[in-house]
Amino acid sequence: MTLRSLPRTAAVCAALTLCGLLLVPRNFPGLGGEGRITLAVFALATCAWIAGPLEDTYVALGAGLVLTVSEVTSTQALFAPLGDATIWLLICAFVLAAGVARTGLAGRAAAFLVTGARTVRQLFHLTAAVLVVSAFAVPATSGRAALALPVFLALARTLAGRPRLVVALALLFPTVILLSAVATLTGAGAHLITVSVLWETTGERIAFHQWLLLGLPLAVASSHLAAEAVLLTATRRADRRGPVRIAAEAVQEHSDRPVTGPLTAVESRCAGLLAGVVTLWCSEPLHGIPPAVVALLGAVLITAPAPLGTIRLKDALATVPWSLLLFMAATMAMGVALADSGAADWLVSRLPGGEAVPAWAFLAVVVAVSTAAHLLLQSRSARSSVLVPLVVAAAAAAGVDPVAAALASTAAAGFCHTLPASAKPVALFAAVPGTPTYTPADLLRLSAVLAPLSAALVLAFALGVWPLFGVAP
């Protein structure tokens, strides 16, 4: 057994031990039969997500099936999430992203910004700004990483004589992509799981514009904080001293679409459509059109026959991660079962402190646990499906606003940079052929600095910024 596998082995042993104890009726007084089944299913599913060879979606579907067959949850509760508005919102967002990617607008935006950098610090912060903006166009961190890879390759080629800067940029791209996902509701599937759990358990729904108001400032702050952390841990003062000159031609070499010159007619229509969709999302209180309907309208327009559309519907639907959607639907059903069976309330009643715990202490524990959870659960959605139902139940018992607690947990869980296998964007940029990139030691050094800073920033927003927008702990 290696040191790296020790936490996973311990988690598996704990899950199996819990299942064995749940089989004894005299154990855990106050926990009913449905609660015991739910806890056992959750423990085994978490065990499989941590250390099993099975796919996350397969495990989630199996867990949902067991809960349905055992009548802990209804058939409708298992299948209804597939028709939920959040699922449709994500499907249409992926279709929109496919249409935008086909036009090359992302490459133009990246070239426009990074070519304006004259110092190393400017380059890093402008790159961070580009990646934050990309969260509005592409709804998945892995998709954003794939879209940003050609930009990184262009920068790496231009800075080939300064390998430390290339390694630092390789660290910067996945770090900002992961931390900035919190900017929008569609930035990660975990966000939609959080919204669904809140709606099912508390009756409160976070709209797109509300998430944007709460998440975008945090995304901007954490992204630029990450840029400084990367500069601090991956470069020396001498590396940062020299000027930089990024030519648009360097970006063009890695793009099959023009990155300079006037926008084409297709690009103009696509940019206008994307701006219109985002504007309608943000102004939902004014017109009352649900975000999913707006996204569907945008998807229909961007896949319309030429010259209006940019991509065929068949090709756009091929980019939708259907496995992720099934995973989300199954974990939504699991979260409902955890609440309806009484398992979540029973777990929360066994926690020390209760209402005597101050809100800041409760949130600090939630943020710390959520930040460290990536060491066991690599899937961001899996982390939210396990943590958020428990956090919401615990928040209600402790007298803390469940919305603030769930948002803090989801935002903190976005940190997953410690190991190359911790997230797909980290793995992608860790293995770029022919280009200097980071090692596991570089990731550990960055995480040692950025993890506490990121957790402290989320906690500061939860306690000091979000209350200004009506979400007070």
TORLUM-910947 format. One record per residue (C-alpha): residue number from 1; residue in one letter; y, x, z. Coordinates in steps of 0.02 Angstrom, whole numbers, plus 50000, padded with zeros to 5 digits. Layout:
BEGIN
SITE, n, res, yy, xx, zz
SITE, NUM, A, Y, X, Z .
...
//
This chain:
BEGIN
SITE, n, res, yy, xx, zz
SITE, 1, M, 50000, 50000, 50000 .
SITE, 2, T, 50170, 50070, 49950 .
SITE, 3, L, 50331, 50051, 50046 .
SITE, 4, R, 50402, 49945, 49905 .
SITE, 5, S, 50258, 49820, 49915 .
SITE, 6, L, 50262, 49806, 50105 .
SITE, 7, P, 50390, 49662, 50114 .
SITE, 8, R, 50295, 49561, 49984 .
SITE, 9, T, 50129, 49589, 50072 .
SITE, 10, A, 50206, 49535, 50237 .
SITE, 11, A, 50278, 49377, 50157 .
SITE, 12, V, 50109, 49332, 50082 .
SITE, 13, C, 50021, 49356, 50249 .
SITE, 14, A, 50151, 49250, 50336 .
SITE, 15, A, 50132, 49110, 50208 .
SITE, 16, L, 49942, 49108, 50221 .
SITE, 17, T, 49950, 49111, 50411 .
SITE, 18, L, 50069, 48963, 50410 .
SITE, 19, C, 49951, 48864, 50298 .
SITE, 20, G, 49807, 48900, 50416 .
SITE, 21, L, 49906, 48842, 50567 .
SITE, 22, L, 49960, 48683, 50478 .
SITE, 23, L, 49778, 48632, 50460 .
SITE, 24, V, 49761, 48616, 50650 .
SITE, 25, P, 49829, 48444, 50700 .
SITE, 26, R, 49877, 48498, 50875 .
SITE, 27, N, 49993, 48633, 50808 .
SITE, 28, F, 50174, 48592, 50771 .
SITE, 29, P, 50196, 48427, 50867 .
SITE, 30, G, 50318, 48307, 50786 .
SITE, 31, L, 50272, 48359, 50609 .
SITE, 32, G, 50187, 48220, 50512 .
SITE, 33, G, 50050, 48232, 50383 .
SITE, 34, E, 50169, 48227, 50234 .
SITE, 35, G, 50276, 48361, 50313 .
SITE, 36, R, 50124, 48473, 50340 .
SITE, 37, I, 50071, 48455, 50159 .
SITE, 38, T, 50247, 48491, 50098 .
SITE, 39, L, 50265, 48647, 50205 .
SITE, 40, A, 50095, 48710, 50150 .
SITE, 41, V, 50138, 48682, 49966 .
SITE, 42, F, 50306, 48768, 49987 .
SITE, 43, A, 50226, 48915, 50077 .
SITE, 44, L, 50093, 48938, 49942 .
SITE, 45, A, 50219, 48917, 49801 .
SITE, 46, T, 50335, 49045, 49880 .
SITE, 47, C, 50187, 49161, 49903 .
SITE, 48, A, 50143, 49144, 49718 .
SITE, 49, W, 50323, 49172, 49665 .
SITE, 50, I, 50333, 49329, 49770 .
SITE, 51, A, 50170, 49416, 49730 .
SITE, 52, G, 50065, 49313, 49612 .
SITE, 53, P, 50030, 49351, 49429 .
SITE, 54, L, 50067, 49171, 49378 .
SITE, 55, E, 50226, 49118, 49290 .
SITE, 56, D, 50361, 49040, 49400 .
SITE, 57, T, 50360, 48879, 49298 .
SITE, 58, Y, 50171, 48862, 49309 .
SITE, 59, V, 50180, 48879, 49499 .
SITE, 60, A, 50322, 48752, 49513 .
SITE, 61, L, 50231, 48625, 49405 .
SITE, 62, G, 50072, 48648, 49505 .
SITE, 63, A, 50166, 48624, 49668 .
SITE, 64, G, 50250, 48467, 49603 .
SITE, 65, L, 50082, 48400, 49544 .
SITE, 66, V, 50002, 48427, 49715 .
SITE, 67, L, 50146, 48340, 49803 .
SITE, 68, T, 50131, 48192, 49684 .
SITE, 69, V, 49941, 48176, 49692 .
SITE, 70, S, 49947, 48185, 49881 .
SITE, 71, E, 50078, 48045, 49876 .
SITE, 72, V, 50207, 48148, 49969 .
SITE, 73, T, 50325, 48111, 49826 .
SITE, 74, S, 50319, 47980, 49690 .
SITE, 75, T, 50280, 48002, 49506 .
SITE, 76, Q, 50458, 47948, 49467 .
SITE, 77, A, 50528, 48084, 49581 .
SITE, 78, L, 50426, 48214, 49485 .
SITE, 79, F, 50475, 48159, 49310 .
SITE, 80, A, 50651, 48089, 49339 .
SITE, 81, P, 50736, 48260, 49350 .
SITE, 82, L, 50695, 48291, 49166 .
SITE, 83, G, 50814, 48149, 49123 .
SITE, 84, D, 50946, 48205, 49247 .
SITE, 85, A, 51120, 48235, 49179 .
SITE, 86, T, 51115, 48416, 49240 .
SITE, 87, I, 50963, 48453, 49130 .
SITE, 88, W, 51050, 48377, 48979 .
SITE, 89, L, 51206, 48476, 49020 .
SITE, 90, L, 51108, 48638, 49017 .
SITE, 91, I, 51016, 48594, 48855 .
SITE, 92, C, 51179, 48556, 48765 .
SITE, 93, A, 51261, 48711, 48838 .
SITE, 94, F, 51124, 48819, 48763 .
SITE, 95, V, 51147, 48733, 48594 .
SITE, 96, L, 51334, 48768, 48603 .
SITE, 97, A, 51300, 48949, 48650 .
SITE, 98, A, 51186, 48970, 48500 .
SITE, 99, G, 51322, 48904, 48386 .
SITE, 100, V, 51453, 49019, 48462 .
SITE, 101, A, 51338, 49171, 48451 .
SITE, 102, R, 51308, 49136, 48266 .
SITE, 103, T, 51495, 49155, 48228 .
SITE, 104, G, 51527, 49324, 48309 .
SITE, 105, L, 51672, 49263, 48416 .
SITE, 106, A, 51604, 49358, 48566 .
SITE, 107, G, 51614, 49523, 48473 .
SITE, 108, R, 51793, 49489, 48421 .
SITE, 109, A, 51844, 49451, 48600 .
SITE, 110, A, 51759, 49608, 48665 .
SITE, 111, A, 51837, 49718, 48532 .
SITE, 112, F, 52009, 49644, 48563 .
SITE, 113, L, 52005, 49684, 48748 .
SITE, 114, V, 51911, 49849, 48764 .
SITE, 115, T, 52006, 49933, 48623 .
SITE, 116, G, 52163, 49911, 48727 .
SITE, 117, A, 52098, 50023, 48867 .
SITE, 118, R, 52181, 50192, 48887 .
SITE, 119, T, 52105, 50248, 49053 .
SITE, 120, V, 51930, 50239, 49126 .
SITE, 121, R, 51984, 50114, 49259 .
SITE, 122, Q, 52066, 50003, 49128 .
SITE, 123, L, 51908, 50008, 49023 .
SITE, 124, F, 51799, 49954, 49169 .
SITE, 125, H, 51912, 49813, 49223 .
SITE, 126, L, 51940, 49749, 49045 .
SITE, 127, T, 51752, 49752, 49018 .
SITE, 128, A, 51730, 49653, 49179 .
SITE, 129, A, 51858, 49526, 49117 .
SITE, 130, V, 51765, 49504, 48952 .
SITE, 131, L, 51601, 49475, 49043 .
SITE, 132, V, 51680, 49346, 49159 .
SITE, 133, V, 51747, 49249, 49009 .
SITE, 134, S, 51574, 49254, 48928 .
SITE, 135, A, 51509, 49142, 49068 .
SITE, 136, F, 51598, 48996, 48983 .
SITE, 137, A, 51513, 49026, 48817 .
SITE, 138, V, 51334, 49071, 48866 .
SITE, 139, P, 51246, 48976, 49006 .
SITE, 140, A, 51115, 49105, 49057 .
SITE, 141, T, 51132, 49281, 49126 .
SITE, 142, S, 50992, 49348, 49015 .
SITE, 143, G, 51077, 49275, 48861 .
SITE, 144, R, 51244, 49351, 48910 .
SITE, 145, A, 51159, 49519, 48935 .
SITE, 146, A, 51083, 49513, 48761 .
SITE, 147, L, 51251, 49463, 48688 .
SITE, 148, A, 51340, 49606, 48779 .
SITE, 149, L, 51214, 49742, 48734 .
SITE, 150, P, 51293, 49784, 48564 .
SITE, 151, V, 51462, 49805, 48649 .
SITE, 152, F, 51385, 49925, 48774 .
SITE, 153, L, 51302, 50024, 48635 .
SITE, 154, A, 51468, 50040, 48545 .
SITE, 155, L, 51553, 50103, 48704 .
SITE, 156, A, 51408, 50221, 48740 .
SITE, 157, R, 51420, 50298, 48567 .
SITE, 158, T, 51608, 50323, 48583 .
SITE, 159, L, 51587, 50403, 48755 .
SITE, 160, A, 51433, 50504, 48709 .
SITE, 161, G, 51516, 50665, 48771 .
SITE, 162, R, 51541, 50590, 48945 .
SITE, 163, P, 51367, 50537, 49001 .
SITE, 164, R, 51419, 50492, 49179 .
SITE, 165, L, 51536, 50359, 49110 .
SITE, 166, V, 51398, 50291, 49000 .
SITE, 167, V, 51282, 50275, 49150 .
SITE, 168, A, 51421, 50191, 49249 .
SITE, 169, L, 51450, 50067, 49107 .
SITE, 170, A, 51264, 50032, 49101 .
SITE, 171, L, 51276, 49985, 49284 .
SITE, 172, L, 51435, 49885, 49260 .
SITE, 173, F, 51370, 49765, 49127 .
SITE, 174, P, 51223, 49685, 49220 .
SITE, 175, T, 51315, 49692, 49386 .
SITE, 176, V, 51463, 49591, 49324 .
SITE, 177, I, 51353, 49474, 49221 .
SITE, 178, L, 51255, 49426, 49377 .
SITE, 179, L, 51403, 49413, 49496 .
SITE, 180, S, 51515, 49317, 49375 .
SITE, 181, A, 51385, 49182, 49340 .
SITE, 182, V, 51456, 49085, 49488 .
SITE, 183, A, 51613, 49051, 49385 .
SITE, 184, T, 51541, 48895, 49304 .
SITE, 185, L, 51415, 48760, 49343 .
SITE, 186, T, 51313, 48810, 49190 .
SITE, 187, G, 51320, 48995, 49233 .
SITE, 188, A, 51143, 48992, 49303 .
SITE, 189, G, 51004, 48866, 49322 .
SITE, 190, A, 51011, 48893, 49510 .
SITE, 191, H, 51181, 48808, 49512 .
SITE, 192, L, 51109, 48649, 49441 .
SITE, 193, I, 50968, 48653, 49569 .
SITE, 194, T, 51099, 48666, 49706 .
SITE, 195, V, 51198, 48519, 49637 .
SITE, 196, S, 51040, 48414, 49621 .
SITE, 197, V, 50981, 48452, 49799 .
SITE, 198, L, 51152, 48408, 49869 .
SITE, 199, W, 51155, 48245, 49773 .
SITE, 200, E, 50979, 48194, 49826 .
SITE, 201, T, 51000, 48240, 50010 .
SITE, 202, T, 51182, 48206, 50049 .
SITE, 203, G, 51244, 48094, 49908 .
SITE, 204, E, 51381, 48220, 49864 .
SITE, 205, R, 51393, 48282, 49685 .
SITE, 206, I, 51494, 48434, 49633 .
SITE, 207, A, 51578, 48404, 49465 .
SITE, 208, F, 51606, 48540, 49335 .
SITE, 209, H, 51791, 48554, 49372 .
SITE, 210, Q, 51758, 48565, 49559 .
SITE, 211, W, 51632, 48705, 49536 .
SITE, 212, L, 51755, 48793, 49422 .
SITE, 213, L, 51893, 48780, 49551 .
SITE, 214, L, 51781, 48853, 49687 .
SITE, 215, G, 51679, 48976, 49585 .
SITE, 216, L, 51797, 49054, 49459 .
SITE, 217, P, 51910, 49142, 49586 .
SITE, 218, L, 51756, 49211, 49674 .
SITE, 219, A, 51683, 49269, 49508 .
SITE, 220, V, 51844, 49359, 49460 .
SITE, 221, A, 51862, 49442, 49631 .
SITE, 222, S, 51680, 49495, 49643 .
SITE, 223, S, 51676, 49561, 49464 .
SITE, 224, H, 51827, 49673, 49487 .
SITE, 225, L, 51764, 49727, 49658 .
SITE, 226, A, 51601, 49774, 49572 .
SITE, 227, A, 51697, 49876, 49443 .
SITE, 228, E, 51776, 49978, 49583 .
SITE, 229, A, 51607, 49997, 49671 .
SITE, 230, V, 51527, 50062, 49511 .
SITE, 231, L, 51669, 50185, 49485 .
SITE, 232, L, 51651, 50244, 49664 .
SITE, 233, T, 51463, 50267, 49665 .
SITE, 234, A, 51425, 50321, 49486 .
SITE, 235, T, 51572, 50431, 49436 .
SITE, 236, R, 51672, 50576, 49503 .
SITE, 237, R, 51858, 50598, 49504 .
SITE, 238, A, 51846, 50718, 49357 .
SITE, 239, D, 51750, 50588, 49257 .
SITE, 240, R, 51888, 50461, 49283 .
SITE, 241, R, 52032, 50579, 49246 .
SITE, 242, G, 52022, 50595, 49057 .
SITE, 243, P, 52091, 50463, 48937 .
SITE, 244, V, 51982, 50348, 48833 .
SITE, 245, R, 52003, 50284, 48657 .
SITE, 246, I, 51889, 50145, 48597 .
SITE, 247, A, 51906, 50109, 48412 .
SITE, 248, A, 51866, 49938, 48340 .
SITE, 249, E, 51760, 50025, 48209 .
SITE, 250, A, 51640, 50081, 48347 .
SITE, 251, V, 51612, 49901, 48399 .
SITE, 252, Q, 51596, 49849, 48217 .
SITE, 253, E, 51450, 49968, 48190 .
SITE, 254, H, 51344, 49865, 48310 .
SITE, 255, S, 51397, 49695, 48246 .
SITE, 256, D, 51348, 49605, 48086 .
SITE, 257, R, 51508, 49501, 48095 .
SITE, 258, P, 51689, 49559, 48076 .
SITE, 259, V, 51770, 49603, 48243 .
SITE, 260, T, 51946, 49626, 48174 .
SITE, 261, G, 52060, 49537, 48052 .
SITE, 262, P, 52102, 49352, 48038 .
SITE, 263, L, 51977, 49225, 48103 .
SITE, 264, T, 51871, 49144, 47970 .
SITE, 265, A, 51873, 48956, 47949 .
SITE, 266, V, 51705, 48941, 48037 .
SITE, 267, E, 51763, 49049, 48182 .
SITE, 268, S, 51922, 48949, 48200 .
SITE, 269, R, 51828, 48784, 48206 .
SITE, 270, C, 51703, 48854, 48330 .
SITE, 271, A, 51840, 48925, 48443 .
SITE, 272, G, 51932, 48758, 48439 .
SITE, 273, L, 51773, 48663, 48479 .
SITE, 274, L, 51729, 48777, 48624 .
SITE, 275, A, 51906, 48765, 48693 .
SITE, 276, G, 51901, 48576, 48677 .
SITE, 277, V, 51735, 48562, 48768 .
SITE, 278, V, 51792, 48674, 48912 .
SITE, 279, T, 51956, 48578, 48923 .
SITE, 280, L, 51865, 48412, 48934 .
SITE, 281, W, 51748, 48481, 49065 .
SITE, 282, C, 51893, 48539, 49171 .
SITE, 283, S, 51992, 48377, 49152 .
SITE, 284, E, 51852, 48257, 49197 .
SITE, 285, P, 51957, 48170, 49333 .
SITE, 286, L, 52084, 48121, 49199 .
SITE, 287, H, 51968, 48043, 49070 .
SITE, 288, G, 51808, 48009, 49169 .
SITE, 289, I, 51688, 48069, 49034 .
SITE, 290, P, 51537, 48154, 49117 .
SITE, 291, P, 51514, 48340, 49076 .
SITE, 292, A, 51342, 48307, 49002 .
SITE, 293, V, 51415, 48183, 48877 .
SITE, 294, V, 51552, 48308, 48831 .
SITE, 295, A, 51420, 48444, 48807 .
SITE, 296, L, 51315, 48327, 48699 .
SITE, 297, L, 51466, 48289, 48591 .
SITE, 298, G, 51499, 48475, 48570 .
SITE, 299, A, 51316, 48508, 48529 .
SITE, 300, V, 51315, 48372, 48396 .
SITE, 301, L, 51473, 48440, 48315 .
SITE, 302, I, 51420, 48623, 48316 .
SITE, 303, T, 51253, 48579, 48235 .
SITE, 304, A, 51329, 48462, 48106 .
SITE, 305, P, 51300, 48501, 47922 .
SITE, 306, A, 51414, 48630, 47842 .
SITE, 307, P, 51558, 48655, 47837 .
SITE, 308, L, 51585, 48579, 48010 .
SITE, 309, G, 51439, 48656, 48104 .
SITE, 310, T, 51387, 48837, 48125 .
SITE, 311, I, 51199, 48821, 48156 .
SITE, 312, R, 51059, 48701, 48118 .
SITE, 313, L, 50999, 48593, 48261 .
SITE, 314, K, 50821, 48656, 48240 .
SITE, 315, D, 50876, 48836, 48258 .
SITE, 316, A, 50989, 48797, 48406 .
SITE, 317, L, 50852, 48705, 48500 .
SITE, 318, A, 50738, 48855, 48475 .
SITE, 319, T, 50854, 48954, 48590 .
SITE, 320, V, 50840, 48831, 48734 .
SITE, 321, P, 50731, 48902, 48875 .
SITE, 322, W, 50620, 48751, 48896 .
SITE, 323, S, 50515, 48841, 49027 .
SITE, 324, L, 50671, 48859, 49135 .
SITE, 325, L, 50711, 48674, 49117 .
SITE, 326, L, 50535, 48624, 49170 .
SITE, 327, F, 50548, 48745, 49316 .
SITE, 328, M, 50712, 48667, 49370 .
SITE, 329, A, 50643, 48490, 49357 .
SITE, 330, A, 50490, 48534, 49461 .
SITE, 331, T, 50589, 48626, 49595 .
SITE, 332, M, 50711, 48481, 49606 .
SITE, 333, A, 50564, 48368, 49645 .
SITE, 334, M, 50502, 48494, 49774 .
SITE, 335, G, 50672, 48495, 49858 .
SITE, 336, V, 50671, 48305, 49869 .
SITE, 337, A, 50497, 48311, 49946 .
SITE, 338, L, 50552, 48438, 50075 .
SITE, 339, A, 50691, 48321, 50131 .
SITE, 340, D, 50601, 48153, 50117 .
SITE, 341, S, 50442, 48211, 50205 .
SITE, 342, G, 50538, 48263, 50359 .
SITE, 343, A, 50483, 48445, 50340 .
SITE, 344, A, 50660, 48511, 50320 .
SITE, 345, D, 50723, 48416, 50473 .
SITE, 346, W, 50574, 48475, 50576 .
SITE, 347, L, 50605, 48656, 50527 .
SITE, 348, V, 50790, 48642, 50568 .
SITE, 349, S, 50754, 48563, 50738 .
SITE, 350, R, 50657, 48720, 50785 .
SITE, 351, L, 50803, 48836, 50749 .
SITE, 352, P, 50895, 48905, 50901 .
SITE, 353, G, 51075, 48859, 50937 .
SITE, 354, G, 51094, 48693, 50849 .
SITE, 355, E, 51272, 48628, 50853 .
SITE, 356, A, 51319, 48767, 50975 .
SITE, 357, V, 51320, 48893, 50832 .
SITE, 358, P, 51497, 48922, 50764 .
SITE, 359, A, 51523, 48883, 50581 .
SITE, 360, W, 51567, 49063, 50539 .
SITE, 361, A, 51408, 49128, 50622 .
SITE, 362, F, 51301, 48999, 50532 .
SITE, 363, L, 51377, 49043, 50363 .
SITE, 364, A, 51360, 49229, 50399 .
SITE, 365, V, 51173, 49209, 50427 .
SITE, 366, V, 51156, 49101, 50270 .
SITE, 367, V, 51249, 49229, 50164 .
SITE, 368, A, 51151, 49376, 50234 .
SITE, 369, V, 50982, 49293, 50206 .
SITE, 370, S, 51030, 49234, 50031 .
SITE, 371, T, 51093, 49407, 49982 .
SITE, 372, A, 50931, 49490, 50038 .
SITE, 373, A, 50816, 49356, 49964 .
SITE, 374, H, 50809, 49443, 49795 .
SITE, 375, L, 50701, 49578, 49873 .
SITE, 376, L, 50561, 49449, 49888 .
SITE, 377, L, 50600, 49317, 49756 .
SITE, 378, Q, 50654, 49388, 49589 .
SITE, 379, S, 50692, 49220, 49509 .
SITE, 380, R, 50868, 49159, 49549 .
SITE, 381, S, 50814, 48979, 49526 .
SITE, 382, A, 50664, 49005, 49640 .
SITE, 383, R, 50778, 49074, 49775 .
SITE, 384, S, 50889, 48920, 49767 .
SITE, 385, S, 50741, 48800, 49763 .
SITE, 386, V, 50675, 48877, 49925 .
SITE, 387, L, 50839, 48912, 50016 .
SITE, 388, V, 50957, 48771, 49972 .
SITE, 389, P, 50855, 48623, 50041 .
SITE, 390, L, 50834, 48717, 50206 .
SITE, 391, V, 51016, 48771, 50210 .
SITE, 392, V, 51077, 48594, 50178 .
SITE, 393, A, 50967, 48522, 50316 .
SITE, 394, A, 51015, 48660, 50437 .
SITE, 395, A, 51200, 48638, 50398 .
SITE, 396, A, 51193, 48453, 50438 .
SITE, 397, A, 51109, 48490, 50605 .
SITE, 398, A, 51234, 48627, 50648 .
SITE, 399, G, 51385, 48521, 50605 .
SITE, 400, V, 51430, 48627, 50454 .
SITE, 401, D, 51481, 48551, 50287 .
SITE, 402, P, 51321, 48555, 50180 .
SITE, 403, V, 51423, 48582, 50022 .
SITE, 404, A, 51505, 48739, 50092 .
SITE, 405, A, 51337, 48805, 50154 .
SITE, 406, A, 51246, 48770, 49991 .
SITE, 407, L, 51384, 48850, 49887 .
SITE, 408, A, 51388, 49003, 49999 .
SITE, 409, S, 51199, 49023, 49986 .
SITE, 410, T, 51198, 49002, 49797 .
SITE, 411, A, 51343, 49122, 49771 .
SITE, 412, A, 51266, 49254, 49886 .
SITE, 413, A, 51097, 49237, 49800 .
SITE, 414, G, 51182, 49295, 49639 .
SITE, 415, F, 51172, 49473, 49705 .
SITE, 416, C, 51010, 49547, 49638 .
SITE, 417, H, 51042, 49728, 49590 .
SITE, 418, T, 50934, 49832, 49707 .
SITE, 419, L, 50786, 49863, 49592 .
SITE, 420, P, 50766, 49866, 49401 .
SITE, 421, A, 50647, 49718, 49415 .
SITE, 422, S, 50766, 49616, 49523 .
SITE, 423, A, 50843, 49526, 49373 .
SITE, 424, K, 50821, 49521, 49184 .
SITE, 425, P, 50995, 49592, 49144 .
SITE, 426, V, 50962, 49740, 49260 .
SITE, 427, A, 50794, 49773, 49176 .
SITE, 428, L, 50872, 49759, 49003 .
SITE, 429, F, 51009, 49888, 49031 .
SITE, 430, A, 50890, 50003, 49126 .
SITE, 431, A, 50791, 50036, 48968 .
SITE, 432, V, 50907, 50065, 48820 .
SITE, 433, P, 50824, 50186, 48698 .
SITE, 434, G, 50925, 50339, 48653 .
SITE, 435, T, 51064, 50302, 48777 .
SITE, 436, P, 51092, 50373, 48952 .
SITE, 437, T, 51066, 50238, 49082 .
SITE, 438, Y, 51038, 50219, 49267 .
SITE, 439, T, 50890, 50261, 49377 .
SITE, 440, P, 50822, 50165, 49528 .
SITE, 441, A, 50917, 50289, 49637 .
SITE, 442, D, 51080, 50238, 49551 .
SITE, 443, L, 51043, 50054, 49586 .
SITE, 444, L, 51004, 50088, 49769 .
SITE, 445, R, 51165, 50188, 49789 .
SITE, 446, L, 51267, 50048, 49711 .
SITE, 447, S, 51179, 49913, 49812 .
SITE, 448, A, 51209, 50005, 49975 .
SITE, 449, V, 51396, 49987, 49942 .
SITE, 450, L, 51406, 49825, 49845 .
SITE, 451, A, 51284, 49715, 49943 .
SITE, 452, P, 51386, 49711, 50105 .
SITE, 453, L, 51549, 49699, 50007 .
SITE, 454, S, 51484, 49554, 49903 .
SITE, 455, A, 51416, 49463, 50055 .
SITE, 456, A, 51580, 49488, 50149 .
SITE, 457, L, 51678, 49422, 50000 .
SITE, 458, V, 51572, 49264, 49987 .
SITE, 459, L, 51592, 49235, 50174 .
SITE, 460, A, 51781, 49262, 50161 .
SITE, 461, F, 51792, 49133, 50021 .
SITE, 462, A, 51686, 49009, 50118 .
SITE, 463, L, 51795, 49026, 50273 .
SITE, 464, G, 51967, 49059, 50201 .
SITE, 465, V, 51982, 49005, 50018 .
SITE, 466, W, 51868, 48856, 49989 .
SITE, 467, P, 51946, 48756, 50134 .
SITE, 468, L, 52108, 48760, 50033 .
SITE, 469, F, 52017, 48657, 49900 .
SITE, 470, G, 51939, 48533, 50020 .
SITE, 471, V, 51773, 48620, 50058 .
SITE, 472, A, 51790, 48671, 50240 .
SITE, 473, P, 51641, 48728, 50343 .
//
